[in-house]
Amino acid sequence: MQTQCNAEQLEISCLEGRRVVAAFDGGRVTSDAGALLLKRTDEAIGLIDRVAECFSDGRRPWLVEHSVRTLVGQRLFGLALGYEDLNDHDELRKDPLFGVLVGKLQAKRRDCEALAGKSTLNRLELFARAESIYHKIVPDSEALERQFVELFLDSHAQPPREIVLDLDATDVPLHGEQESRFFHGYYDHYCYLPLYIFCGRQLLCAKLRPANIDGSAGAVEELNRIVGQIRSRWPQTRIILRADSGFARDQLMSWCEERYIHYVFGLAKNARLKRMIGAELHQAGELCAASGHSSRLFKELTYRTRKSWSATRRVVGKAEATPKGPNPRFIVTSLSVEDFSARELYEDFYCARGEAENRIKECQLDLFADRLSANLLRVNQLRLWFASFAYVLMESLRRLALSSTQFARASAGTIRLKLLKIGATVKTSVRRVKLAMSSAYPYQSEFRTAFDALNVAAR
């Protein structure tokens, strides 16, 4: 019998006398069937609808094939599933799963696909400052910024007694001639310097800024907006700000004190501060020399700079000695000794600030918040917001559905790999769309648990 031969087949090897071949001829198969969890998450929090409402659409409705909601949904689901480039959507638009996610399986016109390709999605991102002949879809920046806080507020059934807002600045390396790019000496490359504000794992602000500024620039303006939104809904909630020494600026601290907002900021060390904990540093050095291990002592200080501060403030000094030498550190705070002792404030409260850095890494590495290659700053800001909303979607999935599973603290990348990347055949009939997922999928129990939790949250 003549062996069938297909030039498109890929010869792998032989196994137990059988030829092993492969080809892209499986039909309607998706590799992202787990994204059904993302769809249920979106139904629970209304993310896609909220973001789509922040765009004005000047197109003629009777000529529109791809609505703003469809475009936003494709972009956010694509980022969450690991497809950072618009070029990917020329093929993804043919994946029936994406039609299920955004709620559109068939095109209105015969000469169109059901979903948008890269060119149409590109028009969503490369917008003009106002509606023009070629750009009919324009985002409302203020509305988009407000949505982060509204989503955060709506995620709580009751106002919390206290919240901690973590502020941090980070770099986004740039490799082109982007608008407002500058060389940053600390990071040693051309970059942007976005400002992030988190409450726990929830994102409240992602503001793109040029790099030729102080790390705290614009923080007062962003906090004024965010705190105003929070206090309009939660007037009794105590708010504490936490950040590194780049935010220990008199303008920000005075702003907090005027509005009864507490803060804990790192404080850059100087010769005067080190002299104030000199005795403790010496004692810590003796303890370190005797034990061979690092030793630390803490001291309460009352401190005011000679020129830049408008008031005297509480400072906690950490006098630490290591086998490699002294390592003094300082923090400045509006919290009293009754709230936190010096050691507790530094070790238990301030050092927890590092968790916000992990969230920024998650945004940049897992949700592609560092893909800012457009020429214009405002376009890159929109791209940053899209990546940030994709983070909100993944974080909502983790918060609503995974708290009782092994993925309760998993990163977005791990959740994508283990819960979203599931192979399935897709069968569409008149009455239903069925995704037949792989029987060999190893996390079926966790998937079912998450899906049941989302069904409850979406009611």
Secondary structure, 3 states (H helix, E strand, C coil): CCCCCCCCCEEEEEECCEEEEECCCCCCEECCHHHHHHHHHHHHHCHHHHHHCCEEECCCHHHCCCCHHHHHHHHHHHHHCCCCCHHHHHHHCCCHHHHHHHCCCCCCCCCCCCCCCHHHHHHHHCCCCCCCCCCCEEECHHHHHHHHHHHHHHCCCCCCCEEEEEEEECCEECCCCCCCCEEECCCCEEEECCEEEEECCEEEEEECCECCCCCCCCHHHHHHHHHHHHHHHCCCCEEEEEECHHHCCHHHHHHHHHCCCEEEEEECCCHHHHHHCHHHHHHHHHHHHHHCCCEEEEEEEEECCCCCCCCCEEEEEEEEEECCEECCEEEEECCCCCCCCHHHHHHHHHHHHHHHHHHHHHHHHHCCCCCCCCCCHHHHHHHHHHHHHHHHHHHHHHHHHCCCCCCCCCCHHHHHHHHHCCCEEEEECCCCEEEEECCCCCCHHHHHHHHHHHHHHCC
